[in-house]
Amino acid sequence: MKSTPEGNVSELARRLPFFYGWVVVAVAVLGMFTSAPGQGSIMSMFLAPISEELHWSRTLLSGAVTVATVISGLTMPLWGHLLDRVGPRLLVVGVTLIVGAACIWMSRISTPLGLYVGFVLLRVFALGVMSLCCTTTVARWFIRKRGRASALTAVGMAAGLGVFPPLLQGIIDATDWRTAYLVMGFLVWGLMLVPALLFFRRQPEDMGLVPDGASQTGSKAGPDRPGPAAPLEPEWSTTQATRSRTFWLLVVATAASSVLVVAINFHQLPLLVERGLSPQAAARVLSVYALCFAGGAMLSGMVVERVPVRFAMMGQLLLLTGSVVILVTTVNILMALAFGLAFGLALGAGSALEPVLWANYYGRGHLGRIRGITMTFRVGASAVGPLVAGIAYDTLGGYTEVMAIMAFIPLLCIVALMLAGPPRQARLGVRAATS
C-alpha cells in the first residue's frame, strides 16, 4: 500500500519515545514566534520611523491599528469555525504565507491606504489567526498537562518578542524600517511553512491517540505502554457556552484588560522614550520584557495545574496593575527595567492562562468556535487602547495621564473573575475520548 503523509506522521507518532503532542507544541512555539509581526510591541518599533519619513501623525498610525484590530476581532468567529472544520495544518500554512507577504507589503507602503491594508493583514493573520490556531490546538492535545503545554506555547511568543526588537532595531539603525519589514517577512516563511505542513495536527484522536498520551489501560506512558486513564473534561456546545452567565463574565475579564495591554504594547517604545530613555535603551527593555514574558508563562503553567485557573489569573491582573504604576513613575533605566520585568511576567502569565481557562471551563469539542467568539470581544476591545493613547499623545503631549487611568482596568477584570465560578454543567464532565 502506498504511504501517505498522514500515515507517515501516524507511524512517527507510534515510534516516538514520547507523546506526539509535544511535537505539536514545538510547531505551535514556532507559530507563536512568527506571530511577532502582528504584536503591538513589534509594531510600536516602526511608529517613529514611519511617522518621520512619511510625516504621519500618531493618531493616523494608531487609527490604522484600531481599524485593523476591529476587523481582526469581527472575523475571529469565522476563523474559529474554520479551525474546527478543516483543522490547523492547512489554515496555518495559508496564514504563514499571508503574514510573510504582508511584511513585504509593509516594506513598500507610501500611502495611508497601503498602511491600513498592511496592518489589517498583520493584525488579522499574525496576531489573530496564528495565535488562535496554535493555542487552541495545543489545548486540544492535553488535559492534565494543559498548563505546562500552554506555557511552553506562550514561550514562543516571548522568544519572538525577545529576538525581534534588537534584530529589527539593528536593521533600522543600519539601513531603514523598510528593510526590517522585508527581513521579517522572509524569516516568517523560512521558519514556519515546512513544520506546519509536515507536523501540525488537529487533535490526538485523529491519530489514534488520546490527550496527554493517556489510555484507559496501563500504567506507564509510552508508545507501547499507555499511560493513566483519560481524565474527565466538560463538553459544551457553542450555544450552551454562550448561554451561560459565566461565559460573559469571562469575556469581560479577558477582553477588558486588552484595552490596557495593547495600548502599552503598541506605544511601548515611544512610552519609554517619553520617560527619558534612548530608543536603543527602550529596545533593550523590550528584550528584558520578553525574557520575563517567558518566565511568567512557565511559572503560571506550573501554578495553574495546582490551583483554579481564575485565581491564577487574578494574581496576573494584580501584577499587570503594578507594572503600569511603575511605568508612569519611571525616571531612569532601573525603573524601566523593573517595568519590563513586571509587565513581562504579567503578560506571559496571561498568555499561558487564557487558553487553559476556556478549555478547562468548556472542553475541547467546540473550542475553536468558542474561542473565536471570545477573541472577537478581546481583539475588539484591544482596538480601543492604541487609538485612545494616540489621541492622548497628540492632544496632551504625552501618555502619562491616559496610562494612569487605564491602570484601573485590571481591577474590574478581577471583580468579573470573582463572580465567574465554573458553570454547573462544567462540573459534571465527560470522559475524554479514547482510542
JOPEBEL-V879777 format. One record per pair of residues at least 12 apart in sequence whose C-alpha atoms are under 6 Angstrom apart, sorted by the first residue. I is the first residue (numbers start at 1). J is the second residue. Records with the same first field share a line. If there is no record, write none. Layout:
I = J ; J
This chain:
10 = 207
14 = 223
19 = 213
21 = 141
24 = 200
28 = 134 ; 153
29 = 153 ; 156
32 = 156 ; 157
33 = 156 ; 157 ; 160
34 = 188
35 = 126 ; 127
36 = 160
38 = 122 ; 123 ; 126 ; 127
39 = 127
40 = 265 ; 266
41 = 265 ; 266
44 = 266 ; 267
58 = 390
59 = 390 ; 391
62 = 386 ; 387 ; 390
63 = 387
64 = 116
66 = 383
68 = 119 ; 120 ; 123
69 = 123 ; 383
70 = 380 ; 383
72 = 124
73 = 376 ; 379 ; 380
74 = 376
76 = 372 ; 376
77 = 372 ; 373
80 = 368 ; 369 ; 372
81 = 369
83 = 368
84 = 368
87 = 202
88 = 133 ; 202
89 = 196 ; 197 ; 200
93 = 193
95 = 125
99 = 126
100 = 185 ; 188 ; 189
102 = 118
103 = 181 ; 185
104 = 182 ; 185
106 = 118
107 = 178 ; 181 ; 182
140 = 203 ; 364
141 = 203 ; 204 ; 211
142 = 211 ; 212
147 = 301 ; 304 ; 305
148 = 301 ; 302
150 = 352
151 = 297 ; 298 ; 301 ; 352
154 = 351 ; 352
155 = 294
158 = 290 ; 293 ; 294
161 = 290
162 = 287 ; 290
165 = 283
168 = 180
208 = 435
209 = 435
210 = 434
214 = 226 ; 227 ; 228 ; 229 ; 230
215 = 227 ; 228 ; 229 ; 230
216 = 229
230 = 432
232 = 429 ; 430 ; 431 ; 432
233 = 363 ; 429 ; 430
234 = 362 ; 363 ; 426 ; 429 ; 430
235 = 362 ; 363
236 = 362
238 = 370
246 = 420
249 = 416 ; 420
253 = 413 ; 416
255 = 377 ; 378 ; 381
257 = 410
258 = 382
259 = 381 ; 382 ; 384 ; 385
260 = 385 ; 406
262 = 382
263 = 385 ; 386
269 = 282
285 = 337 ; 340
288 = 340
289 = 340 ; 341 ; 344
292 = 341 ; 344 ; 345
293 = 344 ; 345 ; 348
294 = 348
296 = 345 ; 348 ; 349
297 = 348 ; 349 ; 352
300 = 349
309 = 357
314 = 414
316 = 346
317 = 410
319 = 346
320 = 346
321 = 407
323 = 339 ; 342 ; 343
324 = 407
326 = 339
327 = 339
328 = 400
